[in-house]
Amino acid sequence: MEDGLGLVRDFAIIMAVVGGALLPFGIGLEFGWQRIRRVGLQVLLIGIAEVAFMMAVGYQVGKSLGWSEREAVFLGAAPSPSAARPC
């Protein structure tokens, strides 16, 4: 049987996941198509730069820890798509 704090923790995790899923939907409702088109290229370039930066930093950290190239690449790739994920 789980204690009360475990239920609160589970509820908080569920709410974080639901919030993370609804956030892009809410943003889409807030912005019109014209505004999305206007800033789209800039956002795309920033996203690509962020993923490249995270990959490079993770790779360098992995190599400094003495990991193989494959392990270092996976370390760099792990945080890249999860920047907005709460858990």
Sequence and secondary structure as in RCSB ss.txt:
>XXXX:A:sequence
MEDGLGLVRDFAIIMAVVGGALLPFGIGLEFGWQRIRRVGLQVLLIGIAEVAFMMAVGYQVGKSLGWSEREAVFL
GAAPSPSAARPC
>XXXX:A:secstr
   HHHHHHHHHHHHHHHHHHHHHHHHHHHS HHHHHHHHHHHHHHHHHHHHHHHHHHHHHHHHTT  HHHHHHH
HHSSGGGTT   
